[in-house]
Amino acid sequence: MATMTVSAVPVTRPGRRRALVTGGAGFLGSHLCERLLESGVGVDCVDNLSTGSADNVRHLGARPGFRFLELDVTDPGVPDILGGPYDLVLHFAGPASPADCRDRPLEALDAAALGTRNTLAVAGRAGARFLLASTGHVCGDPREAARPDGARYEPDADAPCEVYDVAERFSEALTVAYAAAHGADVGIVRLFDTYGPRMRADGPLSIPALVEQALAGVPVIVADDGTGARSLCYVDDVAEGVLRVAASRSLRPVDIGGGDETTVQEIARRVIDLTGSRAGLVFGTAHPSDPGRRRPDHSFASELFGWMPRVSWQDGFKRTIAHFACLRPGVALSSGPEAEHGGGPPAADTMP
């Protein structure tokens, strides 16, 4: 069987010394901070902790070059506070899901508008590479027909995903417009279903929620009949893809996400099997905000950056389960290589 050769593309540009990561105490942001520090790049991690957690970066506090700043990137004075200078700005701040946007719609729109404008100004001041985190939601549900040409767009503030989609589209448009006006070095990554250690477990459709239910021995709940499809990607692979795009000069939006689609029902069954749980499946109420399919087109990421997901679902699930098992008193899983990849809780006494 032939194997694909993946070119070795660097994840940082030569000479980079310091990066700014907004939303750095979030799930993916914390992993990006780790990767940058490991590559010898100092990191200013900025987060207002509205959806992130200081625990996610507590273990980085003693690392040389790491600094945590509890700031809201929408505040007018942020560009002055963040003096840098930076070689790279990763803008990952903002509500992490449609559910967060329903709870904080104004904050979501502010993060897309004011937050993006402020971080673009910080990057532009030093000529730094700017990378915006967007979402596959901007592409809509691939099962739905496109809006006819000339059809009038009517915003619906009550639509479950409306604010999330609009905020992400606006931040993309603002980033491209800023690049055109100022000749700035900007890029966009559209992120799809990412999972792994430190992911929040309060989302009803998230893998951590399924894991928590299975570990507790209670029925594992999936939405509707569980036939909605997902293309999952482990967080280590996503961080690798993000940093490869960051190391380039590409402006074109790049999809970063998994390959083969798997139904939500099958995902839940895999979690039950790997946890050894005897819990059964329960089918709940469908979430109207959730696209029936979310599948990235990562041909561009593969062809231009040599990026493909590398972590198998078995390894990714085992590492994720090990992480959440470590957080549950009295739950012990067999030790293995999965526990060496972020499975344990962060150190308790290293936060600055």
Secondary structure by P-SEA (a helix, b strand, c coil): cbbbbbcccccccccccbbbbcccccaaaaaaaaaaaaacbbbbbbbccccccccccccccccccbbbbbcccccccccccccccccbbbcccccccaaaaaacaaaaaaaacaaaaaaaaaaaaaccbbbbbbcccccccccccccccccbbbbbccccaaaaaaaaaaaaaaaaaaaaacccccbbbbbcccccccccccccccaaaaaaaaaaccccccccccccccccccaaaaaaaaaaaaaccccccccccccccccaaaaaaaaaaaacccbbbbbcccccccccbbbbcaaaaaaaccccccccaaaaaaaaaaaaaaaccccccccccccccccccccccccc
